[in-house]
Amino acid sequence: MLEVLSGFIIHLIQAAGYLGVTFLMTLESCFIPIPSEVTLPFAGFLAQKGTFSLPLVIAAGVIGDTLGTMIAYAIGYFLEETLIVGLIHKYGKFILFSKHEYETVMKWFQRHGNIIITIAKLLPGFRTIIGLPAGLSEVKPLTALGYTLLGSIIWCTGFVYLGYSLGSKWNSLEPIFRKFELLVLLIILAAVVLYVMKKFDLLGKKK
């Protein structure tokens, strides 16, 4: 199944160029489980070949990733929670989105606040669904956009550059995924530190 999906991703990017990257990233960030771990490294490889521009590939990924998340955000913001939970229960298995994942992210919002949007954008699986709970939590649109952009820029830059660095071996990622996972963990740690700093600033404003 993954090989078939990878083949679809590769052919679409080759045929549609930057728009293909944007389209695939939009789908991936709006409940459709298309692995950006294939989309972005392959696009990075094409940039290394000179077919694409590296900055434009990253921009295409960020635009699609952000657009998809904000579409999911709008769905959560404007629809009733009971309706959404019912749809997740009924159709979530088709998009690999479980009620448990939904409840987990909602708890994260309650405990840690809006910084969870950025953190979730760096976590496989959760990055696909984070827009919906952000909308349901009634995060302000510009706030949701800002935290989404931060996470998208980190994720897209990292994976595109990974493919760019590997060149023709872009699809041989498993041996180095562990090292990259360490980088992701460090990024998440930095995001948590930023959240704590913000929290202290808010506390300092209280009278």
Secondary structure, DSSP 8 states (H G I E B T S, - for coil): -HHHHHHHHHHHHHHHTHHHHHHHHHHHTTT----HHHHHHHHHHHHHHTSS-HHHHHHHHHHHHHHHHHHHHHHHHHS-HHHHHHHHHHHGGGTT--HHHHHHHHHHHHHH-THHHHHHTTSTTHHHHTHHHHHHTT--HHHHHHHHHHHHHHHHHHHHHHHHHHGGGTT--HHHHHHHHHHHHHHHHHHHHHHHHHHHHHHHH--
